[in-house]
Amino acid sequence: MKYQVGIKIYNSFEVEADSEEEAEEIVRELSLESTLRDSDFNITYVEEIKERSIVDEMVEDLLNLHYEKKSK
């Protein structure tokens, strides 16, 4: 069986900046490793993954492609 496990990641950062916007930008530019170091996380849900149709798979692939392009 396969399961989908959702998590929430909690972390905070102390940065020096001239404005809230600059502080936010500094944190957004941190590496993935820096962002996750010393973070705390909680599992929010666990759901069994049911058999999926080819349409479901195609929609998920399109959404993933959209979010990948958006994050670049």
Biopython code that builds the backbone (N, CA, C, O; Angstrom):
import numpy as np
from Bio.PDB.StructureBuilder import StructureBuilder

atoms = [
    (1, "MET", "N", (0.831, -1.184, 0.000)),
    (1, "MET", "CA", (0.000, 0.000, 0.000)),
    (1, "MET", "C", (0.876, 1.248, 0.000)),
    (1, "MET", "O", (2.022, 1.226, 0.451)),
    (2, "LYS", "N", (0.317, 2.319, -0.510)),
    (2, "LYS", "CA", (0.993, 3.610, -0.505)),
    (2, "LYS", "C", (0.177, 4.591, 0.321)),
    (2, "LYS", "O", (-1.050, 4.514, 0.385)),
    (3, "TYR", "N", (0.892, 5.518, 0.954)),
    (3, "TYR", "CA", (0.244, 6.526, 1.787)),
    (3, "TYR", "C", (0.772, 7.911, 1.436)),
    (3, "TYR", "O", (1.950, 8.089, 1.126)),
    (4, "GLN", "N", (-0.115, 8.869, 1.493)),
    (4, "GLN", "CA", (0.238, 10.277, 1.355)),
    (4, "GLN", "C", (0.353, 10.825, 2.766)),
    (4, "GLN", "O", (-0.592, 10.715, 3.547)),
    (5, "VAL", "N", (1.498, 11.417, 3.110)),
    (5, "VAL", "CA", (1.715, 11.948, 4.450)),
    (5, "VAL", "C", (1.973, 13.445, 4.330)),
    (5, "VAL", "O", (2.923, 13.866, 3.670)),
    (6, "GLY", "N", (1.131, 14.239, 4.963)),
    (6, "GLY", "CA", (1.275, 15.694, 4.938)),
    (6, "GLY", "C", (2.011, 16.179, 6.169)),
    (6, "GLY", "O", (1.803, 15.678, 7.274)),
    (7, "ILE", "N", (2.878, 17.167, 5.963)),
    (7, "ILE", "CA", (3.604, 17.747, 7.091)),
    (7, "ILE", "C", (3.522, 19.268, 7.028)),
    (7, "ILE", "O", (3.351, 19.853, 5.958)),
    (8, "LYS", "N", (3.646, 19.891, 8.184)),
    (8, "LYS", "CA", (3.820, 21.338, 8.290)),
    (8, "LYS", "C", (5.196, 21.553, 8.888)),
    (8, "LYS", "O", (5.562, 20.929, 9.884)),
    (9, "ILE", "N", (5.955, 22.443, 8.266)),
    (9, "ILE", "CA", (7.304, 22.728, 8.722)),
    (9, "ILE", "C", (7.306, 24.100, 9.392)),
    (9, "ILE", "O", (6.776, 25.072, 8.854)),
    (10, "TYR", "N", (7.907, 24.157, 10.563)),
    (10, "TYR", "CA", (7.973, 25.399, 11.330)),
    (10, "TYR", "C", (9.436, 25.797, 11.518)),
    (10, "TYR", "O", (10.268, 24.980, 11.912)),
    (11, "ASN", "N", (9.732, 27.047, 11.234)),
    (11, "ASN", "CA", (11.056, 27.584, 11.467)),
    (11, "ASN", "C", (10.933, 29.111, 11.509)),
    (11, "ASN", "O", (9.972, 29.679, 10.992)),
    (12, "SER", "N", (11.889, 29.744, 12.113)),
    (12, "SER", "CA", (11.915, 31.206, 12.100)),
    (12, "SER", "C", (13.368, 31.648, 11.982)),
    (12, "SER", "O", (14.289, 30.905, 12.320)),
    (13, "PHE", "N", (13.553, 32.862, 11.500)),
    (13, "PHE", "CA", (14.884, 33.365, 11.238)),
    (13, "PHE", "C", (15.015, 34.784, 11.748)),
    (13, "PHE", "O", (14.086, 35.585, 11.642)),
    (14, "GLU", "N", (16.162, 35.082, 12.295)),
    (14, "GLU", "CA", (16.472, 36.430, 12.733)),
    (14, "GLU", "C", (17.417, 37.018, 11.689)),
    (14, "GLU", "O", (18.527, 36.517, 11.507)),
    (15, "VAL", "N", (16.987, 38.073, 11.005)),
    (15, "VAL", "CA", (17.803, 38.681, 9.956)),
    (15, "VAL", "C", (17.874, 40.186, 10.167)),
    (15, "VAL", "O", (16.968, 40.789, 10.743)),
    (16, "GLU", "N", (18.956, 40.777, 9.696)),
    (16, "GLU", "CA", (19.090, 42.232, 9.730)),
    (16, "GLU", "C", (18.667, 42.765, 8.375)),
    (16, "GLU", "O", (19.165, 42.323, 7.339)),
    (17, "ALA", "N", (17.737, 43.726, 8.387)),
    (17, "ALA", "CA", (17.234, 44.301, 7.144)),
    (17, "ALA", "C", (16.713, 45.702, 7.423)),
    (17, "ALA", "O", (16.457, 46.074, 8.568)),
    (18, "ASP", "N", (16.561, 46.469, 6.347)),
    (18, "ASP", "CA", (16.059, 47.837, 6.473)),
    (18, "ASP", "C", (14.535, 47.921, 6.407)),
    (18, "ASP", "O", (13.952, 48.964, 6.703)),
    (19, "SER", "N", (13.892, 46.811, 6.014)),
    (19, "SER", "CA", (12.428, 46.821, 5.923)),
    (19, "SER", "C", (11.912, 45.390, 6.036)),
    (19, "SER", "O", (12.674, 44.428, 5.936)),
    (20, "GLU", "N", (10.605, 45.272, 6.246)),
    (20, "GLU", "CA", (9.983, 43.946, 6.284)),
    (20, "GLU", "C", (10.155, 43.237, 4.948)),
    (20, "GLU", "O", (10.401, 42.032, 4.899)),
    (21, "GLU", "N", (10.024, 43.993, 3.873)),
    (21, "GLU", "CA", (10.158, 43.406, 2.536)),
    (21, "GLU", "C", (11.553, 42.837, 2.323)),
    (21, "GLU", "O", (11.714, 41.749, 1.771)),
    (22, "GLU", "N", (12.567, 43.590, 2.770)),
    (22, "GLU", "CA", (13.942, 43.119, 2.621)),
    (22, "GLU", "C", (14.182, 41.883, 3.484)),
    (22, "GLU", "O", (14.854, 40.946, 3.053)),
    (23, "ALA", "N", (13.643, 41.876, 4.688)),
    (23, "ALA", "CA", (13.783, 40.713, 5.572)),
    (23, "ALA", "C", (13.155, 39.481, 4.926)),
    (23, "ALA", "O", (13.734, 38.395, 4.953)),
    (24, "GLU", "N", (11.978, 39.656, 4.352)),
    (24, "GLU", "CA", (11.307, 38.550, 3.673)),
    (24, "GLU", "C", (12.142, 38.051, 2.499)),
    (24, "GLU", "O", (12.278, 36.843, 2.305)),
    (25, "GLU", "N", (12.695, 38.961, 1.725)),
    (25, "GLU", "CA", (13.514, 38.583, 0.565)),
    (25, "GLU", "C", (14.767, 37.829, 0.992)),
    (25, "GLU", "O", (15.163, 36.866, 0.335)),
    (26, "ILE", "N", (15.389, 38.251, 2.075)),
    (26, "ILE", "CA", (16.582, 37.570, 2.584)),
    (26, "ILE", "C", (16.252, 36.120, 2.918)),
    (26, "ILE", "O", (17.003, 35.210, 2.567)),
    (27, "VAL", "N", (15.130, 35.908, 3.594)),
    (27, "VAL", "CA", (14.744, 34.544, 3.972)),
    (27, "VAL", "C", (14.347, 33.738, 2.738)),
    (27, "VAL", "O", (14.676, 32.554, 2.657)),
    (28, "ARG", "N", (13.658, 34.337, 1.786)),
    (28, "ARG", "CA", (13.283, 33.625, 0.560)),
    (28, "ARG", "C", (14.504, 33.147, -0.228)),
    (28, "ARG", "O", (14.436, 32.134, -0.924)),
    (29, "GLU", "N", (15.608, 33.867, -0.121)),
    (29, "GLU", "CA", (16.813, 33.519, -0.868)),
    (29, "GLU", "C", (17.699, 32.499, -0.158)),
    (29, "GLU", "O", (18.730, 32.099, -0.699)),
    (30, "LEU", "N", (17.315, 32.072, 1.041)),
    (30, "LEU", "CA", (18.100, 31.055, 1.739)),
    (30, "LEU", "C", (18.055, 29.739, 0.976)),
    (30, "LEU", "O", (17.078, 29.444, 0.288)),
    (31, "SER", "N", (19.107, 28.961, 1.100)),
    (31, "SER", "CA", (19.134, 27.648, 0.455)),
    (31, "SER", "C", (18.136, 26.719, 1.148)),
    (31, "SER", "O", (17.688, 26.987, 2.263)),
    (32, "LEU", "N", (17.805, 25.649, 0.481)),
    (32, "LEU", "CA", (16.883, 24.665, 1.048)),
    (32, "LEU", "C", (17.445, 24.115, 2.356)),
    (32, "LEU", "O", (16.716, 23.949, 3.334)),
    (33, "GLU", "N", (18.742, 23.835, 2.365)),
    (33, "GLU", "CA", (19.375, 23.308, 3.573)),
    (33, "GLU", "C", (19.275, 24.306, 4.725)),
    (33, "GLU", "O", (18.944, 23.932, 5.849)),
    (34, "SER", "N", (19.563, 25.569, 4.442)),
    (34, "SER", "CA", (19.476, 26.597, 5.486)),
    (34, "SER", "C", (18.051, 26.772, 5.977)),
    (34, "SER", "O", (17.821, 26.995, 7.165)),
    (35, "THR", "N", (17.104, 26.672, 5.071)),
    (35, "THR", "CA", (15.700, 26.841, 5.438)),
    (35, "THR", "C", (15.230, 25.731, 6.371)),
    (35, "THR", "O", (14.465, 25.979, 7.304)),
    (36, "LEU", "N", (15.685, 24.515, 6.120)),
    (36, "LEU", "CA", (15.199, 23.373, 6.899)),
    (36, "LEU", "C", (16.033, 23.075, 8.147)),
    (36, "LEU", "O", (15.573, 22.362, 9.039)),
    (37, "ARG", "N", (17.243, 23.610, 8.219)),
    (37, "ARG", "CA", (18.101, 23.353, 9.380)),
    (37, "ARG", "C", (17.396, 23.828, 10.649)),
    (37, "ARG", "O", (16.874, 24.941, 10.701)),
    (38, "ASP", "N", (17.388, 22.989, 11.646)),
    (38, "ASP", "CA", (16.791, 23.282, 12.957)),
    (38, "ASP", "C", (15.283, 23.521, 12.895)),
    (38, "ASP", "O", (14.710, 24.094, 13.822)),
    (39, "SER", "N", (14.639, 23.088, 11.815)),
    (39, "SER", "CA", (13.191, 23.272, 11.742)),
    (39, "SER", "C", (12.485, 22.179, 12.534)),
    (39, "SER", "O", (13.060, 21.133, 12.836)),
    (40, "ASP", "N", (11.267, 22.439, 12.851)),
    (40, "ASP", "CA", (10.407, 21.481, 13.531)),
    (40, "ASP", "C", (9.274, 21.163, 12.574)),
    (40, "ASP", "O", (8.824, 22.040, 11.837)),
    (41, "PHE", "N", (8.809, 19.929, 12.573)),
    (41, "PHE", "CA", (7.680, 19.630, 11.713)),
    (41, "PHE", "C", (6.701, 18.713, 12.416)),
    (41, "PHE", "O", (7.062, 17.924, 13.289)),
    (42, "ASN", "N", (5.458, 18.843, 12.009)),
    (42, "ASN", "CA", (4.376, 18.014, 12.536)),
    (42, "ASN", "C", (3.681, 17.319, 11.380)),
    (42, "ASN", "O", (3.451, 17.918, 10.330)),
    (43, "ILE", "N", (3.352, 16.061, 11.577)),
    (43, "ILE", "CA", (2.577, 15.341, 10.577)),
    (43, "ILE", "C", (1.127, 15.783, 10.738)),
    (43, "ILE", "O", (0.558, 15.704, 11.827)),
    (44, "THR", "N", (0.537, 16.248, 9.636)),
    (44, "THR", "CA", (-0.824, 16.777, 9.701)),
    (44, "THR", "C", (-1.877, 15.777, 9.247)),
    (44, "THR", "O", (-3.032, 15.862, 9.663)),
    (45, "TYR", "N", (-1.488, 14.826, 8.396)),
    (45, "TYR", "CA", (-2.435, 13.794, 7.979)),
    (45, "TYR", "C", (-1.702, 12.626, 7.340)),
    (45, "TYR", "O", (-0.579, 12.766, 6.856)),
    (46, "VAL", "N", (-2.356, 11.472, 7.346)),
    (46, "VAL", "CA", (-1.879, 10.283, 6.641)),
    (46, "VAL", "C", (-3.097, 9.691, 5.945)),
    (46, "VAL", "O", (-4.102, 9.383, 6.585)),
    (47, "GLU", "N", (-2.997, 9.535, 4.615)),
    (47, "GLU", "CA", (-4.117, 8.983, 3.850)),
    (47, "GLU", "C", (-3.611, 7.892, 2.915)),
    (47, "GLU", "O", (-2.570, 8.037, 2.274)),
    (48, "GLU", "N", (-4.351, 6.816, 2.848)),
    (48, "GLU", "CA", (-4.001, 5.767, 1.901)),
    (48, "GLU", "C", (-4.251, 6.281, 0.485)),
    (48, "GLU", "O", (-5.264, 6.928, 0.217)),
    (49, "ILE", "N", (-3.320, 5.985, -0.413)),
    (49, "ILE", "CA", (-3.460, 6.399, -1.806)),
    (49, "ILE", "C", (-4.222, 5.315, -2.551)),
    (49, "ILE", "O", (-3.807, 4.157, -2.591)),
    (50, "LYS", "N", (-5.324, 5.706, -3.128)),
    (50, "LYS", "CA", (-6.155, 4.776, -3.898)),
    (50, "LYS", "C", (-5.637, 4.687, -5.322)),
    (50, "LYS", "O", (-4.874, 5.544, -5.768)),
    (51, "GLU", "N", (-6.050, 3.654, -6.029)),
    (51, "GLU", "CA", (-5.711, 3.508, -7.450)),
    (51, "GLU", "C", (-6.167, 4.761, -8.181)),
    (51, "GLU", "O", (-7.286, 5.232, -7.980)),
    (52, "ARG", "N", (-5.292, 5.303, -9.035)),
    (52, "ARG", "CA", (-5.616, 6.545, -9.725)),
    (52, "ARG", "C", (-5.774, 6.278, -11.212)),
    (52, "ARG", "O", (-5.124, 5.403, -11.783)),
    (53, "SER", "N", (-6.641, 7.044, -11.811)),
    (53, "SER", "CA", (-6.861, 6.915, -13.247)),
    (53, "SER", "C", (-5.783, 7.669, -14.013)),
    (53, "SER", "O", (-5.065, 8.483, -13.432)),
    (54, "ILE", "N", (-5.663, 7.409, -15.299)),
    (54, "ILE", "CA", (-4.694, 8.103, -16.131)),
    (54, "ILE", "C", (-4.998, 9.604, -16.185)),
    (54, "ILE", "O", (-4.078, 10.415, -16.293)),
    (55, "VAL", "N", (-6.265, 9.976, -16.111)),
    (55, "VAL", "CA", (-6.641, 11.392, -16.104)),
    (55, "VAL", "C", (-6.112, 12.061, -14.834)),
    (55, "VAL", "O", (-5.581, 13.170, -14.893)),
    (56, "ASP", "N", (-6.254, 11.395, -13.692)),
    (56, "ASP", "CA", (-5.728, 11.947, -12.441)),
    (56, "ASP", "C", (-4.219, 12.159, -12.536)),
    (56, "ASP", "O", (-3.699, 13.184, -12.095)),
    (57, "GLU", "N", (-3.521, 11.182, -13.113)),
    (57, "GLU", "CA", (-2.074, 11.282, -13.260)),
    (57, "GLU", "C", (-1.685, 12.450, -14.172)),
    (57, "GLU", "O", (-0.734, 13.176, -13.884)),
    (58, "MET", "N", (-2.418, 12.625, -15.261)),
    (58, "MET", "CA", (-2.121, 13.705, -16.205)),
    (58, "MET", "C", (-2.346, 15.071, -15.557)),
    (58, "MET", "O", (-1.546, 15.987, -15.748)),
    (59, "VAL", "N", (-3.422, 15.210, -14.798)),
    (59, "VAL", "CA", (-3.710, 16.470, -14.114)),
    (59, "VAL", "C", (-2.611, 16.775, -13.099)),
    (59, "VAL", "O", (-2.150, 17.913, -13.003)),
    (60, "GLU", "N", (-2.195, 15.771, -12.350)),
    (60, "GLU", "CA", (-1.128, 15.983, -11.372)),
    (60, "GLU", "C", (0.178, 16.389, -12.073)),
    (60, "GLU", "O", (0.876, 17.287, -11.601)),
    (61, "ASP", "N", (0.508, 15.746, -13.177)),
    (61, "ASP", "CA", (1.708, 16.106, -13.929)),
    (61, "ASP", "C", (1.644, 17.553, -14.413)),
    (61, "ASP", "O", (2.638, 18.274, -14.331)),
    (62, "LEU", "N", (0.489, 17.983, -14.913)),
    (62, "LEU", "CA", (0.336, 19.364, -15.383)),
    (62, "LEU", "C", (0.469, 20.363, -14.238)),
    (62, "LEU", "O", (1.098, 21.410, -14.397)),
    (63, "LEU", "N", (-0.116, 20.047, -13.093)),
    (63, "LEU", "CA", (0.000, 20.934, -11.932)),
    (63, "LEU", "C", (1.444, 21.027, -11.461)),
    (63, "LEU", "O", (1.924, 22.114, -11.142)),
    (64, "ASN", "N", (2.140, 19.895, -11.415)),
    (64, "ASN", "CA", (3.544, 19.907, -11.007)),
    (64, "ASN", "C", (4.382, 20.741, -11.965)),
    (64, "ASN", "O", (5.242, 21.506, -11.529)),
    (65, "LEU", "N", (4.142, 20.604, -13.254)),
    (65, "LEU", "CA", (4.855, 21.384, -14.255)),
    (65, "LEU", "C", (4.602, 22.881, -14.064)),
    (65, "LEU", "O", (5.522, 23.694, -14.150)),
    (66, "HIS", "N", (3.346, 23.227, -13.807)),
    (66, "HIS", "CA", (2.979, 24.632, -13.565)),
    (66, "HIS", "C", (3.734, 25.188, -12.364)),
    (66, "HIS", "O", (4.297, 26.280, -12.446)),
    (67, "TYR", "N", (3.757, 24.455, -11.245)),
    (67, "TYR", "CA", (4.406, 24.953, -10.046)),
    (67, "TYR", "C", (5.916, 25.001, -10.198)),
    (67, "TYR", "O", (6.563, 25.880, -9.629)),
    (68, "GLU", "N", (6.495, 24.065, -10.961)),
    (68, "GLU", "CA", (7.931, 24.108, -11.227)),
    (68, "GLU", "C", (8.293, 25.360, -12.015)),
    (68, "GLU", "O", (9.274, 26.032, -11.697)),
    (69, "LYS", "N", (7.514, 25.674, -13.032)),
    (69, "LYS", "CA", (7.775, 26.873, -13.839)),
    (69, "LYS", "C", (7.586, 28.135, -12.999)),
    (69, "LYS", "O", (8.352, 29.091, -13.115)),
    (70, "LYS", "N", (6.555, 28.124, -12.150)),
    (70, "LYS", "CA", (6.250, 29.290, -11.330)),
    (70, "LYS", "C", (7.364, 29.566, -10.311)),
    (70, "LYS", "O", (7.656, 30.721, -10.001)),
    (71, "SER", "N", (7.980, 28.501, -9.796)),
    (71, "SER", "CA", (9.013, 28.688, -8.768)),
    (71, "SER", "C", (10.348, 29.133, -9.356)),
    (71, "SER", "O", (11.227, 29.577, -8.616)),
    (72, "LYS", "N", (10.517, 29.023, -10.677)),
    (72, "LYS", "CA", (11.785, 29.418, -11.315)),
    (72, "LYS", "C", (11.820, 30.855, -11.693)),
    (72, "LYS", "O", (12.819, 31.326, -12.236)),
]
sb = StructureBuilder()
sb.init_structure("model")
sb.init_model(0)
sb.init_chain("A")
sb.init_seg("    ")
for serial, (resi, resn, name, xyz) in enumerate(atoms, 1):
    if name == "N":
        sb.init_residue(resn, " ", resi, " ")
    sb.init_atom(name, np.array(xyz, "f"), 0.0, 1.0, " ", f" {name:<3s}", serial, name[0])
structure = sb.get_structure()
